[in-house]
Each structure stands twice: as structure tokens, then as C-alpha cells.
Amino acid sequence: MPDQHTTAAVAPRDPLDAELEAYNRAFTELELPWHWDAATLRHLLSVAPDRDCVGAYVERNHAHLLRVYDKSFLRELVLSAKERHRA
């Protein structure tokens, strides 16, 4: 009788998945209407100076926020929340 408990092969997890999940949880926590997918994060990593994905994203997609908030403030706010969700 064939084994009914065969396991399907599990695809290896993309190393960026945990980082992406932490970013999106941070956005939710901060009530930011942002959601990044893997392609967005990869693009930001490729264009962001010093890997400042948040700063690059704000400059390109929400520049109006920079009239009210300093880019470094927004970056640190998101990164702080992101680190809580990575733990």
C-alpha cells in the first residue's frame, strides 16, 4: 500500500521574505497605506543609496510627505517598527 503521508517538496524561502514581511508589518503598525511586494523591495534595494529603501520609496512615491517630515525621521520610524517585527 502506498504511503499516504508523502511530503511535497518545499521550495526554499527567499531570504528577502522575512525582511519584506517585517516592512509590511511596520507599515501596518504605523498606519501607513503602503504595501511592498518582492519586486518593489528588490527594485528599491537596487536604486537606494546606502540601502535606504524607505527614503528612496518616499522620494519616488510620496514626495509630498517630505514637505512635512524629514526623510531621516520617516526612515527611522519605519526601521524601528520593522526591527520590532523581525524579532
N, C-alpha and C positions, 0 to 999 in steps of 0.2 A: 504494500500500500504506500503511495507517495506521501512524503512528509507535508502535512497541511500547514506547517509553521515556517515555510521558507521565507527568508527575508529578502526584500528587494534591495538592490544596491543603492546606497545613499550617495548622492553627489556631494563632493567636497564643498564646504561652505566658503563663499567668497570672503577673504579677510576684511573687506570693507563693510560687510554686512553689519557687524557689531557697531562700527562707527556710524554708519548710516542710521541704524535703529536709535542710537543714542542722540544723534542730531534731531531726528524727528520727534522723539520723546521730549527733548528740550524745547522744541518749538511749541509742542502742545502744552507743556508746563507753563511756558511764558505767554501762552495765548496768542502766539504768532500764527497767522494763517498760511504758514509755509509748509511744504512737504517736498522733500527731495527724494528722487529715485536714484538708482545706482548710476545711471548715465549722467545725471546732474552732478553728483558728487565727483565722479571721475573727471568731468569737464572742469569743475572748479579747482580740483587738485592740479590740473594741467595748466591752468591760467592764473592761479592765485599766487601773488608774490609771497614768499615765506610760508606757503600753505595756509594763508589767511582766507579760507573758504567763505567764512561769514562776511568778511569785508568785501571780497570780490562779488559775492551774491548781492549784498546790499547795494553796492555801487552800480551793478548792472540791472537789477530788477526792482529796487526800492530806493532809488536815489533821493526821493522826497524825504525819507527818514533822516537823511544827513543834514537837513535844514534844522532839525530839532535835536538830534542826538549825535554825539561824536562817534565816529566809526569804531574807535577802540572801546568805547563804553558798550556798544551793541555786541561787539565781538566777545568781550569778557563776560557779558551777561549770558550769552548763548553757551560759551565754552564752559562756564561754571556749571550751568544746568546740565550740559552734556556729560561732564565728568561725573556728576551725581548718578546719572543713568548708566554709566559704564561700570560703576562699582557693583 
